[in-house]
Amino acid sequence: MDSSNRWQISVDTPTGEQQGILELEIGDGVCGGRLFNDSGELALEDGYINDGQLHWTLRLNRPIPMALTCQAFIEGNNLTGDVTIAAFGNFSFTGRLLNEHSD
């Protein structure tokens, strides 16, 4: 699974749906990339792949500093996953693959 993809993602949170663009770079058992959302640009850290499942961490500085632990599966043009925020629990997210002609 070697690829680089952009995904339109949506996360269900207690404060409502949050959206962003997730750029994934996948290959050789690791995943990296960036998330673009209302917090700005965030780098994916500590990314790896285990049995087809992607894992990574995001570190937010605002509104308060916190780490978000993410895991996701890609199935065709769809991405499904969970994000764990220690103080707030688990939240689901979904994504759809963007092609080079859509933003």
ChimeraX commands (.cxc) that place a marker at each C-alpha (Angstrom):
marker #1 position 0.00,0.00,0.00 radius 0.5
marker #1 position 2.17,2.88,-1.27 radius 0.5
marker #1 position 0.26,6.05,-2.02 radius 0.5
marker #1 position -0.32,9.70,-1.32 radius 0.5
marker #1 position -3.92,10.83,-1.04 radius 0.5
marker #1 position -6.06,13.80,-0.01 radius 0.5
marker #1 position -9.24,13.16,1.95 radius 0.5
marker #1 position -12.15,15.42,2.89 radius 0.5
marker #1 position -12.82,14.34,6.48 radius 0.5
marker #1 position -15.59,14.98,8.95 radius 0.5
marker #1 position -15.33,14.36,12.72 radius 0.5
marker #1 position -18.36,14.16,15.01 radius 0.5
marker #1 position -17.57,16.07,18.24 radius 0.5
marker #1 position -19.63,17.29,21.19 radius 0.5
marker #1 position -19.37,20.81,19.73 radius 0.5
marker #1 position -20.61,19.67,16.32 radius 0.5
marker #1 position -19.16,18.38,13.10 radius 0.5
marker #1 position -15.58,19.45,12.34 radius 0.5
marker #1 position -14.17,19.23,8.82 radius 0.5
marker #1 position -10.75,19.30,7.26 radius 0.5
marker #1 position -8.45,18.01,4.56 radius 0.5
marker #1 position -6.21,15.08,5.48 radius 0.5
marker #1 position -3.17,14.45,3.29 radius 0.5
marker #1 position -1.89,10.91,3.82 radius 0.5
marker #1 position 1.44,9.55,2.65 radius 0.5
marker #1 position 1.43,5.79,2.99 radius 0.5
marker #1 position 4.26,3.35,2.32 radius 0.5
marker #1 position 6.68,0.81,3.78 radius 0.5
marker #1 position 4.64,0.26,6.96 radius 0.5
marker #1 position 4.45,3.94,7.87 radius 0.5
marker #1 position 1.94,6.71,7.33 radius 0.5
marker #1 position 2.55,10.41,7.51 radius 0.5
marker #1 position 1.08,13.58,6.19 radius 0.5
marker #1 position -0.76,16.68,7.32 radius 0.5
marker #1 position -4.19,17.77,8.47 radius 0.5
marker #1 position -5.55,21.16,7.41 radius 0.5
marker #1 position -8.47,22.45,9.50 radius 0.5
marker #1 position -9.57,25.42,11.63 radius 0.5
marker #1 position -6.50,24.87,13.85 radius 0.5
marker #1 position -4.23,25.40,10.84 radius 0.5
marker #1 position -1.80,22.82,9.51 radius 0.5
marker #1 position -0.94,19.89,11.77 radius 0.5
marker #1 position 1.69,17.24,11.03 radius 0.5
marker #1 position 0.86,13.58,11.58 radius 0.5
marker #1 position 3.34,12.10,14.05 radius 0.5
marker #1 position 4.36,8.55,14.98 radius 0.5
marker #1 position 2.44,7.10,12.04 radius 0.5
marker #1 position 2.47,3.39,11.30 radius 0.5
marker #1 position 0.38,0.67,9.65 radius 0.5
marker #1 position -0.63,-2.54,11.43 radius 0.5
marker #1 position -2.76,-5.18,9.66 radius 0.5
marker #1 position -4.04,-2.58,7.20 radius 0.5
marker #1 position -5.03,-0.13,9.93 radius 0.5
marker #1 position -3.43,3.32,9.91 radius 0.5
marker #1 position -2.33,4.88,13.21 radius 0.5
marker #1 position -1.02,8.39,13.94 radius 0.5
marker #1 position -0.95,11.16,16.54 radius 0.5
marker #1 position -1.83,14.85,16.15 radius 0.5
marker #1 position -0.76,17.49,18.66 radius 0.5
marker #1 position -2.99,20.53,19.11 radius 0.5
marker #1 position -1.74,23.74,20.71 radius 0.5
marker #1 position -5.10,25.48,20.88 radius 0.5
marker #1 position -7.61,25.92,22.29 radius 0.5
marker #1 position -5.60,23.89,24.82 radius 0.5
marker #1 position -2.55,21.66,24.25 radius 0.5
marker #1 position -3.56,18.03,23.75 radius 0.5
marker #1 position -2.63,14.89,21.82 radius 0.5
marker #1 position -5.13,13.15,19.57 radius 0.5
marker #1 position -4.56,9.48,18.81 radius 0.5
marker #1 position -6.09,8.37,15.50 radius 0.5
marker #1 position -6.70,5.09,13.75 radius 0.5
marker #1 position -8.37,4.53,10.40 radius 0.5
marker #1 position -9.11,2.06,7.63 radius 0.5
marker #1 position -9.20,2.84,3.92 radius 0.5
marker #1 position -11.72,0.95,1.84 radius 0.5
marker #1 position -11.76,2.12,-1.76 radius 0.5
marker #1 position -12.61,5.83,-1.79 radius 0.5
marker #1 position -13.79,5.83,1.83 radius 0.5
marker #1 position -11.92,6.36,5.08 radius 0.5
marker #1 position -13.39,5.48,8.47 radius 0.5
marker #1 position -11.77,5.85,11.83 radius 0.5
marker #1 position -11.69,6.96,15.42 radius 0.5
marker #1 position -9.86,9.71,17.24 radius 0.5
marker #1 position -9.16,9.44,20.97 radius 0.5
marker #1 position -8.80,12.60,23.02 radius 0.5
marker #1 position -7.73,11.54,26.52 radius 0.5
marker #1 position -9.89,13.97,28.48 radius 0.5
marker #1 position -12.89,13.75,26.14 radius 0.5
marker #1 position -13.12,10.14,24.88 radius 0.5
marker #1 position -13.46,8.65,21.40 radius 0.5
marker #1 position -15.03,10.23,18.34 radius 0.5
marker #1 position -15.72,8.78,14.90 radius 0.5
marker #1 position -14.59,10.30,11.65 radius 0.5
marker #1 position -15.22,9.57,8.01 radius 0.5
marker #1 position -13.58,10.70,4.84 radius 0.5
marker #1 position -13.93,10.60,1.10 radius 0.5
marker #1 position -11.08,10.56,-1.35 radius 0.5
marker #1 position -10.61,13.81,-3.26 radius 0.5
marker #1 position -9.37,13.63,-6.80 radius 0.5
marker #1 position -6.95,16.16,-8.23 radius 0.5
marker #1 position -9.81,18.17,-9.74 radius 0.5
marker #1 position -11.84,18.72,-6.55 radius 0.5
marker #1 position -11.22,20.71,-3.36 radius 0.5
marker link #1:1,2 radius 0.2
marker link #1:2,3 radius 0.2
marker link #1:3,4 radius 0.2
marker link #1:4,5 radius 0.2
marker link #1:5,6 radius 0.2
marker link #1:6,7 radius 0.2
marker link #1:7,8 radius 0.2
marker link #1:8,9 radius 0.2
marker link #1:9,10 radius 0.2
marker link #1:10,11 radius 0.2
marker link #1:11,12 radius 0.2
marker link #1:12,13 radius 0.2
marker link #1:13,14 radius 0.2
marker link #1:14,15 radius 0.2
marker link #1:15,16 radius 0.2
marker link #1:16,17 radius 0.2
marker link #1:17,18 radius 0.2
marker link #1:18,19 radius 0.2
marker link #1:19,20 radius 0.2
marker link #1:20,21 radius 0.2
marker link #1:21,22 radius 0.2
marker link #1:22,23 radius 0.2
marker link #1:23,24 radius 0.2
marker link #1:24,25 radius 0.2
marker link #1:25,26 radius 0.2
marker link #1:26,27 radius 0.2
marker link #1:27,28 radius 0.2
marker link #1:28,29 radius 0.2
marker link #1:29,30 radius 0.2
marker link #1:30,31 radius 0.2
marker link #1:31,32 radius 0.2
marker link #1:32,33 radius 0.2
marker link #1:33,34 radius 0.2
marker link #1:34,35 radius 0.2
marker link #1:35,36 radius 0.2
marker link #1:36,37 radius 0.2
marker link #1:37,38 radius 0.2
marker link #1:38,39 radius 0.2
marker link #1:39,40 radius 0.2
marker link #1:40,41 radius 0.2
marker link #1:41,42 radius 0.2
marker link #1:42,43 radius 0.2
marker link #1:43,44 radius 0.2
marker link #1:44,45 radius 0.2
marker link #1:45,46 radius 0.2
marker link #1:46,47 radius 0.2
marker link #1:47,48 radius 0.2
marker link #1:48,49 radius 0.2
marker link #1:49,50 radius 0.2
marker link #1:50,51 radius 0.2
marker link #1:51,52 radius 0.2
marker link #1:52,53 radius 0.2
marker link #1:53,54 radius 0.2
marker link #1:54,55 radius 0.2
marker link #1:55,56 radius 0.2
marker link #1:56,57 radius 0.2
marker link #1:57,58 radius 0.2
marker link #1:58,59 radius 0.2
marker link #1:59,60 radius 0.2
marker link #1:60,61 radius 0.2
marker link #1:61,62 radius 0.2
marker link #1:62,63 radius 0.2
marker link #1:63,64 radius 0.2
marker link #1:64,65 radius 0.2
marker link #1:65,66 radius 0.2
marker link #1:66,67 radius 0.2
marker link #1:67,68 radius 0.2
marker link #1:68,69 radius 0.2
marker link #1:69,70 radius 0.2
marker link #1:70,71 radius 0.2
marker link #1:71,72 radius 0.2
marker link #1:72,73 radius 0.2
marker link #1:73,74 radius 0.2
marker link #1:74,75 radius 0.2
marker link #1:75,76 radius 0.2
marker link #1:76,77 radius 0.2
marker link #1:77,78 radius 0.2
marker link #1:78,79 radius 0.2
marker link #1:79,80 radius 0.2
marker link #1:80,81 radius 0.2
marker link #1:81,82 radius 0.2
marker link #1:82,83 radius 0.2
marker link #1:83,84 radius 0.2
marker link #1:84,85 radius 0.2
marker link #1:85,86 radius 0.2
marker link #1:86,87 radius 0.2
marker link #1:87,88 radius 0.2
marker link #1:88,89 radius 0.2
marker link #1:89,90 radius 0.2
marker link #1:90,91 radius 0.2
marker link #1:91,92 radius 0.2
marker link #1:92,93 radius 0.2
marker link #1:93,94 radius 0.2
marker link #1:94,95 radius 0.2
marker link #1:95,96 radius 0.2
marker link #1:96,97 radius 0.2
marker link #1:97,98 radius 0.2
marker link #1:98,99 radius 0.2
marker link #1:99,100 radius 0.2
marker link #1:100,101 radius 0.2
marker link #1:101,102 radius 0.2
marker link #1:102,103 radius 0.2
view
